[in-house]
């Protein structure tokens, strides 16, 4: 699956996008796998309350299933106007 990183998440990880193979069943499990990779991932995912997630371009939460998912995106909360 493709994982996309936006704003400061991208800056901390150092990549805008990557393709990963995962055994994670949920977004939360995927985050656990990513945190274990390197310190830069651990730093980016240190405070999940400061992050939002979209699965196949639909805003969701961290307990969302990854079954059949092609894309997961992580980004900070947005303000608009």
N, C-alpha and C positions, 0 to 999 in steps of 0.2 A: 504494500500500500504506500501511497505518497503521504508524507507529512509536511505540512507547510507551517512556517514560523513567520510571525509578523511583529513589527515594531521592536520593542526592547527584547522580546523573546528571541527574535532573529539575531539581534546584536550580541546577546549572551552566548548563544549557541554557535554563531558564526556562519550559519547557513540559512538561505531562504527556503530551501526545500530539500528533502531527501527521500529516497525509497527505502523502506525497511521491510523485513520479513519478521513477523511476530507470532507468538503463540498466545498473546493476550486476548482475553474474551471481552474485555471492556476497555474504555478509555483510561480508567484509573489503573488498570493492570499495565497498559501500554506506558503510561507515565512512570510507573515503577521500573519497568524495563529500561526506559530512557535515562532515568536518574542514575541507574547503576552503571551506565556506559562510561561517563567521564564527569569530572567536576563541573564542566561548563553546563551540562544537562542538569545536574543536581542544582546548580545555581538558578537556572531558568525556571525549574519546576519546584523551587523551594516553598513557595506560597501559592497554593492552588486557588485561594480566594482572590488572588490578583490576576487570575487568568480566566478566559472564556474559551470554549471549544466548539467547533463545528465539525460535524460528520457528514461527508458528502454534501457540503454546503448548506447544511441545516443546523442552526444553533441548537445545542443540546447540553447535557451535563456529563460529569465524569463517570457516571455509572452506565452510560449508554453502551449498548452492544457494538462490537466490531464485526459481527458476522456479515459477510458480503460487502464490507465497506471498502471503498477504493481510495478515499482521501480523508485525512484528519487535519484540521487547522487549529493552531493555538495562537491566541492573541490577547492583549490586554482589553479590559472593558473600554467601550467607546463612548464618547460623548458627541453629541451632534448639535447642529444648529444651522 
